[in-house]
Amino acid sequence: MANSGVDKSRRRFLIAATSVVGGAGTVALATPFLTSMSPSARALAAGAPVEYGLGKVEAGQQVRVKWRGKPVWVVNRTPEMVKGLASLNDRLKDPDSNILTQQPEYAKNLYRSRKEQYLVLVGICTHLGCSPSYRPEVAPADLGADWIGGWYCPCHGSRFDLAGRVYKNVPAGSNLEVPPYYFKDDSTIVIGLNDAKEAV
């Protein structure tokens, strides 16, 4: 027999050793390639969801949170602020929030929010990207007797109500954007995701 002098155990060992070395070499070559395809820590941080504690926001106050490099406003609206929203519909371009790209489906309501009290908006004017000023006061001299609070863009004069809806006859063409967000619990919101399932 031609194979009578072959050491089968040695052959198995050499095949196994070659497979291990080959596998290790493949992993060593693939690792840098796969690592280069995954986003950097900076990129992950820039797009990562942001948690914010609502206990820091007093009644009537607006705070600014940074998400994806954009200013996001969180407003704790008082009952008086919320009550005045329905009276403005005839003065607004899109009172029913029909431009669906401006908010998630759960914010397509009078309040443009998940809860009447808290409003979450991207703080960038939909005209040319300025950041409007929060003007919660009623009837200030520079905005007129019919002003019941909202945002005023100093760049070109666009006005938005306390739900971020744009007024008629101003340069901005659409409501302020509502980013994806959800309530993690009664006192914490997560900006950047629509619900906890997206985080998994």
Backbone as CSV, one residue per row, in Angstrom:
resi,resn,N_x,N_y,N_z,CA_x,CA_y,CA_z,C_x,C_y,C_z
1,MET,0.838,-1.183,0.000,0.000,0.000,0.000,0.878,1.239,0.000
2,ALA,0.492,2.186,-0.797,1.295,3.390,-0.938,1.216,4.276,0.296
3,ASN,0.101,4.276,1.029,-0.090,5.158,2.178,0.318,4.519,3.503
4,SER,0.917,3.372,3.463,1.206,2.671,4.712,2.195,3.416,5.586
5,GLY,3.078,4.262,5.002,4.060,4.979,5.808,3.598,6.359,6.266
6,VAL,2.349,6.764,5.975,1.840,8.097,6.308,1.328,8.108,7.740
7,ASP,1.751,9.129,8.501,1.283,9.300,9.882,0.006,10.143,9.839
8,LYS,-1.150,9.464,9.992,-2.440,10.161,9.866,-2.659,11.192,10.973
9,SER,-2.181,10.925,12.152,-2.372,11.892,13.241,-1.581,13.171,12.961
10,ARG,-0.396,13.007,12.365,0.395,14.188,12.020,-0.290,14.972,10.907
11,ARG,-0.877,14.301,9.953,-1.592,14.955,8.865,-2.757,15.768,9.440
12,ARG,-3.516,15.175,10.343,-4.646,15.890,10.963,-4.155,17.133,11.714
13,PHE,-3.041,16.972,12.428,-2.488,18.103,13.174,-2.092,19.243,12.232
14,LEU,-1.415,18.891,11.130,-0.989,19.921,10.180,-2.180,20.614,9.525
15,ILE,-3.224,19.867,9.211,-4.431,20.463,8.614,-5.104,21.408,9.622
16,ALA,-5.200,20.962,10.857,-5.818,21.796,11.899,-4.988,23.060,12.134
17,ALA,-3.666,22.911,12.220,-2.797,24.065,12.465,-2.881,25.062,11.311
18,THR,-2.916,24.555,10.089,-3.014,25.424,8.919,-4.352,26.170,8.924
19,SER,-5.412,25.479,9.299,-6.737,26.110,9.371,-6.759,27.217,10.410
20,VAL,-6.173,26.969,11.569,-6.145,27.977,12.639,-5.343,29.194,12.188
21,VAL,-4.165,28.967,11.617,-3.327,30.079,11.158,-4.037,30.852,10.038
22,GLY,-4.663,30.130,9.134,-5.406,30.780,8.046,-6.578,31.607,8.572
23,GLY,-7.295,31.046,9.544,-8.421,31.769,10.147,-7.953,33.016,10.873
24,ALA,-6.844,32.889,11.620,-6.301,34.044,12.342,-5.852,35.128,11.362
25,GLY,-5.242,34.711,10.258,-4.818,35.674,9.242,-6.008,36.404,8.618
26,THR,-7.080,35.673,8.369,-8.287,36.279,7.804,-8.868,37.316,8.767
27,VAL,-8.941,36.958,10.058,-9.447,37.890,11.073,-8.548,39.124,11.138
28,ALA,-7.225,38.908,11.108,-6.285,40.029,11.182,-6.446,40.970,9.995
29,LEU,-6.704,40.435,8.825,-6.907,41.274,7.638,-8.275,41.954,7.646
30,ALA,-9.287,41.253,8.129,-10.649,41.790,8.082,-10.900,42.848,9.149
31,THR,-10.238,42.747,10.292,-10.514,43.664,11.403,-10.318,45.136,11.032
32,PRO,-9.178,45.544,10.474,-9.038,46.965,10.117,-10.066,47.413,9.080
33,PHE,-10.363,46.534,8.151,-11.348,46.869,7.120,-12.721,47.108,7.732
34,LEU,-13.166,46.203,8.596,-14.479,46.348,9.230,-14.513,47.526,10.193
35,THR,-13.416,47.767,10.900,-13.345,48.902,11.823,-13.479,50.214,11.061
36,SER,-12.870,50.292,9.895,-12.946,51.531,9.114,-14.362,51.813,8.618
37,MET,-15.189,50.779,8.528,-16.567,50.967,8.067,-17.501,51.423,9.181
38,SER,-17.164,51.188,10.431,-18.044,51.593,11.525,-17.796,53.058,11.863
39,PRO,-18.842,53.791,12.310,-18.678,55.213,12.586,-17.751,55.465,13.768
40,SER,-17.106,56.618,13.738,-16.201,56.993,14.828,-17.002,57.331,16.081
41,ALA,-16.305,57.409,17.207,-16.967,57.785,18.465,-17.569,59.180,18.344
42,ARG,-16.898,60.064,17.641,-17.418,61.428,17.450,-18.702,61.408,16.634
43,ALA,-18.712,60.602,15.577,-19.925,60.506,14.750,-21.076,59.895,15.537
44,LEU,-20.758,58.867,16.338,-21.803,58.260,17.158,-22.368,59.253,18.155
45,ALA,-21.489,60.045,18.759,-21.936,61.031,19.744,-22.784,62.112,19.089
46,ALA,-22.422,62.498,17.871,-23.158,63.552,17.177,-24.585,63.127,16.848
47,GLY,-24.797,61.855,16.561,-26.127,61.402,16.201,-26.834,60.628,17.292
48,ALA,-26.161,60.473,18.417,-26.723,59.664,19.488,-27.918,60.357,20.130
49,PRO,-28.854,59.571,20.654,-29.982,60.166,21.378,-29.479,60.898,22.627
50,VAL,-30.242,61.885,23.056,-29.887,62.696,24.213,-31.003,62.598,25.251
51,GLU,-30.637,62.291,26.480,-31.613,62.286,27.580,-31.595,63.638,28.265
52,TYR,-32.795,64.113,28.668,-32.861,65.380,29.376,-33.888,65.286,30.493
53,GLY,-33.504,65.754,31.673,-34.383,65.736,32.839,-35.308,66.939,32.850
54,LEU,-36.604,66.704,32.824,-37.581,67.788,32.749,-37.703,68.571,34.048
55,GLY,-37.184,68.041,35.144,-37.211,68.762,36.407,-36.412,70.053,36.360
56,LYS,-35.534,70.190,35.367,-34.707,71.384,35.219,-35.449,72.520,34.520
57,VAL,-36.638,72.239,33.967,-37.363,73.230,33.172,-38.535,73.776,33.984
58,GLU,-38.450,75.030,34.383,-39.517,75.649,35.164,-40.707,75.993,34.272
59,ALA,-41.858,76.224,34.884,-43.075,76.573,34.140,-42.834,77.835,33.309
60,GLY,-43.157,77.759,32.023,-42.980,78.889,31.118,-41.585,79.029,30.558
61,GLN,-40.660,78.196,30.985,-39.258,78.306,30.583,-38.939,77.458,29.363
62,GLN,-37.977,77.945,28.584,-37.406,77.189,27.472,-35.957,76.889,27.807
63,VAL,-35.520,75.646,27.577,-34.109,75.297,27.701,-33.611,74.788,26.358
64,ARG,-32.325,74.872,26.173,-31.721,74.433,24.914,-30.890,73.184,25.163
65,VAL,-31.110,72.178,24.317,-30.361,70.927,24.365,-29.721,70.759,22.992
66,LYS,-28.513,70.225,22.945,-27.856,70.012,21.652,-28.033,68.564,21.220
67,TRP,-28.512,68.374,19.992,-28.685,67.036,19.419,-28.321,67.094,17.943
68,ARG,-27.401,66.218,17.524,-26.915,66.171,16.133,-26.396,67.534,15.667
69,GLY,-25.812,68.267,16.584,-25.253,69.575,16.255,-26.298,70.675,16.116
70,LYS,-27.539,70.370,16.406,-28.619,71.352,16.286,-29.115,71.758,17.668
71,PRO,-29.601,73.003,17.789,-30.249,73.379,19.046,-31.658,72.786,19.086
72,VAL,-31.986,72.134,20.166,-33.343,71.615,20.368,-33.900,72.303,21.605
73,TRP,-35.097,72.862,21.476,-35.730,73.550,22.590,-36.701,72.615,23.296
74,VAL,-36.680,72.669,24.604,-37.670,71.982,25.425,-38.372,73.079,26.214
75,VAL,-39.698,73.172,26.061,-40.472,74.230,26.702,-41.502,73.604,27.636
76,ASN,-41.534,74.094,28.847,-42.539,73.686,29.830,-43.657,74.723,29.760
77,ARG,-44.679,74.433,28.949,-45.759,75.398,28.747,-46.716,75.427,29.933
78,THR,-47.116,76.621,30.295,-48.104,76.781,31.360,-49.498,76.486,30.798
79,PRO,-50.493,76.228,31.649,-51.859,76.021,31.152,-52.368,77.204,30.329
80,GLU,-51.981,78.430,30.680,-52.402,79.611,29.919,-51.804,79.598,28.510
81,MET,-50.556,79.186,28.396,-49.907,79.104,27.083,-50.627,78.096,26.195
82,VAL,-50.956,76.954,26.766,-51.629,75.897,26.015,-53.033,76.336,25.600
83,LYS,-53.731,77.009,26.503,-55.114,77.427,26.258,-55.237,78.361,25.052
84,GLY,-54.241,79.213,24.844,-54.313,80.184,23.753,-54.062,79.622,22.372
85,LEU,-53.583,78.406,22.242,-53.197,77.855,20.933,-54.361,77.762,19.949
86,ALA,-55.506,77.309,20.397,-56.649,77.109,19.485,-57.154,78.415,18.892
87,SER,-56.930,79.524,19.569,-57.443,80.816,19.089,-56.657,81.373,17.906
88,LEU,-55.530,80.759,17.568,-54.650,81.299,16.528,-54.834,80.657,15.152
89,ASN,-55.615,79.608,15.034,-55.663,78.817,13.798,-55.861,79.643,12.533
90,ASP,-56.716,80.651,12.563,-56.983,81.430,11.347,-55.826,82.363,10.989
91,ARG,-54.829,82.505,11.857,-53.685,83.377,11.597,-52.439,82.595,11.187
92,LEU,-52.563,81.270,11.056,-51.407,80.410,10.797,-51.442,79.802,9.400
93,LYS,-50.256,79.538,8.826,-50.155,78.911,7.503,-50.549,77.445,7.529
94,ASP,-50.127,76.729,8.553,-50.368,75.281,8.636,-50.816,74.925,10.061
95,PRO,-52.027,75.376,10.447,-52.463,75.158,11.832,-52.644,73.690,12.200
96,ASP,-52.932,72.843,11.222,-53.172,71.422,11.490,-51.930,70.560,11.274
97,SER,-50.794,71.201,11.043,-49.519,70.488,10.847,-49.626,69.448,9.742
98,ASN,-50.096,69.875,8.580,-50.294,68.948,7.458,-49.015,68.633,6.690
99,ILE,-47.956,69.415,6.871,-46.674,69.078,6.249,-46.036,68.017,7.134
100,LEU,-46.194,66.772,6.743,-45.850,65.647,7.610,-44.369,65.530,7.933
101,THR,-43.511,66.117,7.105,-42.074,66.034,7.363,-41.639,66.945,8.510
102,GLN,-42.525,67.790,8.995,-42.176,68.728,10.065,-42.345,68.148,11.466
103,GLN,-42.968,66.988,11.581,-43.150,66.378,12.894,-43.498,64.906,12.743
104,PRO,-43.172,64.098,13.765,-43.627,62.702,13.757,-45.147,62.657,13.882
105,GLU,-45.732,61.545,13.535,-47.194,61.397,13.559,-47.782,61.708,14.930
106,TYR,-47.099,61.336,16.008,-47.633,61.570,17.350,-47.647,63.053,17.730
107,ALA,-47.006,63.905,16.936,-47.018,65.340,17.218,-47.890,66.103,16.228
108,LYS,-48.683,65.390,15.443,-49.602,66.050,14.500,-50.919,66.326,15.228
109,ASN,-50.874,67.307,16.107,-52.042,67.701,16.881,-51.914,69.187,17.205
110,LEU,-52.903,69.740,17.853,-52.906,71.165,18.186,-51.655,71.576,18.956
111,TYR,-51.185,70.722,19.837,-50.060,71.051,20.712,-48.712,70.711,20.102
112,ARG,-48.724,69.889,19.043,-47.524,69.406,18.365,-46.572,68.733,19.344
113,SER,-47.158,67.920,20.218,-46.356,67.257,21.236,-47.056,66.002,21.735
114,ARG,-46.305,65.191,22.462,-46.867,63.985,23.082,-47.712,64.349,24.297
115,LYS,-47.293,65.387,25.017,-48.029,65.875,26.187,-48.215,67.370,26.012
116,GLU,-49.391,67.880,26.352,-49.685,69.303,26.171,-48.654,70.202,26.832
117,GLN,-48.198,69.823,27.990,-47.323,70.677,28.787,-45.955,70.884,28.147
118,TYR,-45.372,69.832,27.586,-43.996,69.912,27.101,-43.931,69.938,25.584
119,LEU,-43.216,70.929,25.065,-42.998,71.062,23.633,-41.517,70.847,23.355
120,VAL,-41.220,70.094,22.307,-39.838,69.838,21.888,-39.724,70.239,20.419
121,LEU,-38.825,71.179,20.127,-38.668,71.694,18.765,-37.195,71.816,18.396
122,VAL,-36.900,71.674,17.108,-35.580,72.025,16.603,-35.573,73.544,16.475
123,GLY,-34.611,74.202,17.103,-34.590,75.663,17.165,-33.977,76.346,15.976
124,ILE,-34.398,75.957,14.771,-33.868,76.548,13.545,-35.039,77.011,12.691
125,CYS,-35.025,78.281,12.309,-36.097,78.844,11.480,-36.151,78.111,10.149
126,THR,-37.356,77.854,9.681,-37.543,77.122,8.423,-37.409,78.021,7.199
127,HIS,-37.020,79.273,7.407,-36.788,80.168,6.268,-35.350,80.026,5.791
128,LEU,-34.402,80.564,6.557,-33.004,80.499,6.135,-32.064,79.998,7.231
129,GLY,-32.612,79.348,8.246,-31.763,78.682,9.222,-31.290,79.505,10.404
130,CYS,-31.847,80.683,10.631,-31.509,81.451,11.832,-32.136,80.768,13.047
131,SER,-31.787,81.247,14.230,-32.384,80.700,15.448,-33.329,81.736,16.040
132,PRO,-34.637,81.494,15.982,-35.600,82.465,16.512,-35.452,82.678,18.015
133,SER,-35.896,83.829,18.473,-35.853,84.187,19.890,-37.152,83.779,20.563
134,TYR,-37.028,83.234,21.751,-38.204,82.843,22.544,-38.818,84.108,23.127
135,ARG,-40.073,84.350,22.806,-40.781,85.545,23.262,-42.104,85.127,23.902
136,PRO,-42.081,84.657,25.145,-43.294,84.155,25.786,-44.224,85.237,26.325
137,GLU,-43.742,86.492,26.361,-44.557,87.557,26.931,-45.790,87.867,26.055
138,VAL,-46.818,88.392,26.671,-48.063,88.729,25.975,-48.057,90.216,25.642
139,ALA,-48.395,90.530,24.385,-48.557,91.902,23.883,-47.362,92.817,24.128
140,PRO,-46.136,92.402,23.792,-45.014,93.335,23.926,-45.123,94.432,22.867
141,ALA,-44.572,95.583,23.151,-44.703,96.733,22.248,-44.174,96.443,20.846
142,ASP,-43.068,95.691,20.741,-42.469,95.463,19.420,-43.170,94.381,18.599
143,LEU,-44.001,93.545,19.219,-44.685,92.472,18.482,-46.191,92.684,18.370
144,GLY,-46.734,93.639,19.063,-48.141,93.992,18.898,-49.058,93.448,19.979
145,ALA,-50.226,94.045,20.048,-51.205,93.729,21.089,-51.799,92.335,20.943
146,ASP,-51.751,91.754,19.744,-52.351,90.431,19.543,-51.347,89.282,19.732
147,TRP,-50.112,89.598,20.129,-49.093,88.571,20.360,-49.348,87.896,21.702
148,ILE,-49.493,86.540,21.684,-49.737,85.825,22.937,-48.589,84.864,23.287
149,GLY,-47.452,85.125,22.691,-46.264,84.323,22.991,-45.881,83.414,21.846
150,GLY,-44.585,83.110,21.773,-44.073,82.235,20.722,-42.624,82.553,20.427
151,TRP,-42.249,82.463,19.152,-40.882,82.738,18.724,-40.890,83.768,17.606
152,TYR,-39.902,84.633,17.654,-39.729,85.664,16.639,-38.329,85.523,16.073
153,CYS,-38.231,85.430,14.750,-36.919,85.305,14.115,-36.398,86.694,13.765
154,PRO,-35.322,87.144,14.405,-34.818,88.496,14.171,-34.178,88.683,12.792
155,CYS,-33.851,87.597,12.113,-33.202,87.719,10.800,-34.138,88.313,9.743
156,HIS,-35.359,87.761,9.628,-36.270,88.207,8.574,-37.711,88.381,9.037
157,GLY,-37.940,88.293,10.353,-39.263,88.619,10.881,-40.283,87.494,10.924
158,SER,-39.870,86.250,10.728,-40.840,85.149,10.819,-41.295,84.982,12.265
159,ARG,-42.563,84.564,12.411,-43.148,84.385,13.738,-43.744,82.989,13.850
160,PHE,-43.644,82.421,15.042,-44.162,81.084,15.322,-44.891,81.126,16.659
161,ASP,-45.977,80.384,16.764,-46.725,80.369,18.023,-46.075,79.413,19.026
162,LEU,-46.712,79.225,20.163,-46.144,78.394,21.231,-46.271,76.895,20.973
163,ALA,-46.656,76.517,19.747,-46.574,75.126,19.295,-45.586,75.017,18.135
164,GLY,-44.905,76.140,17.829,-43.949,76.156,16.729,-44.603,76.252,15.362
165,ARG,-45.892,76.647,15.315,-46.594,76.787,14.038,-46.349,78.184,13.474
166,VAL,-46.102,78.256,12.159,-45.722,79.509,11.528,-46.956,80.364,11.208
167,TYR,-46.804,81.666,11.406,-47.863,82.621,11.079,-47.924,82.840,9.572
168,LYS,-49.048,83.341,9.106,-49.199,83.753,7.710,-48.415,85.046,7.491
169,ASN,-48.127,85.334,6.221,-47.502,86.593,5.810,-46.120,86.828,6.432
170,VAL,-45.366,85.750,6.610,-43.972,85.863,7.048,-43.115,85.026,6.091
171,PRO,-41.800,85.260,6.044,-40.958,84.530,5.078,-40.912,83.012,5.274
172,ALA,-40.929,82.524,6.524,-40.833,81.071,6.753,-42.049,80.379,6.136
173,GLY,-41.797,79.265,5.469,-42.873,78.574,4.767,-43.516,77.439,5.532
174,SER,-42.882,76.982,6.605,-43.435,75.836,7.327,-43.172,75.957,8.823
175,ASN,-43.876,75.140,9.574,-43.740,75.110,11.022,-42.333,74.694,11.421
176,LEU,-41.959,75.018,12.653,-40.680,74.536,13.181,-40.746,73.015,13.303
177,GLU,-39.617,72.380,13.129,-39.559,70.911,13.135,-39.635,70.348,14.556
178,VAL,-40.418,69.292,14.711,-40.441,68.531,15.960,-39.559,67.307,15.742
179,PRO,-38.479,67.154,16.523,-37.610,65.995,16.338,-38.251,64.743,16.935
180,PRO,-37.746,63.567,16.601,-38.244,62.364,17.275,-37.878,62.413,18.755
181,TYR,-38.806,62.026,19.613,-38.529,61.978,21.046,-39.582,61.129,21.734
182,TYR,-39.276,60.700,22.941,-40.262,59.989,23.758,-39.959,60.232,25.229
183,PHE,-40.939,59.939,26.067,-40.780,60.080,27.503,-40.265,58.759,28.072
184,LYS,-39.052,58.788,28.589,-38.469,57.600,29.213,-39.215,57.291,30.514
185,ASP,-39.569,58.351,31.233,-40.420,58.265,32.416,-41.072,59.637,32.567
186,ASP,-41.774,59.882,33.655,-42.501,61.142,33.818,-41.605,62.370,33.865
187,SER,-40.339,62.194,34.162,-39.455,63.349,34.314,-38.245,63.342,33.380
188,THR,-38.232,62.443,32.392,-37.084,62.356,31.474,-37.556,62.136,30.045
189,ILE,-37.011,62.932,29.118,-37.282,62.683,27.706,-35.997,62.210,27.036
190,VAL,-36.174,61.466,25.951,-35.058,61.028,25.114,-35.275,61.636,23.740
191,ILE,-34.381,62.510,23.325,-34.464,63.180,22.028,-33.635,62.392,21.023
192,GLY,-34.227,62.073,19.892,-33.509,61.356,18.842,-34.099,60.006,18.503
193,LEU,-35.035,59.518,19.318,-35.709,58.248,19.067,-37.208,58.432,19.276
194,ASN,-38.010,57.680,18.536,-39.462,57.756,18.692,-39.981,56.942,19.868
195,ASP,-39.247,55.902,20.243,-39.635,55.092,21.402,-38.446,54.243,21.851
196,ALA,-38.612,53.601,22.988,-37.517,52.810,23.574,-37.116,51.635,22.686
197,LYS,-38.031,51.118,21.876,-37.724,49.966,21.015,-36.634,50.294,20.004
198,GLU,-36.577,51.550,19.558,-35.553,51.947,18.580,-34.151,51.913,19.174
199,ALA,-34.057,51.989,20.496,-32.750,52.000,21.150,-32.131,50.614,21.212
200,VAL,-32.935,49.574,21.027,-32.451,48.200,21.150,-31.714,47.785,19.896
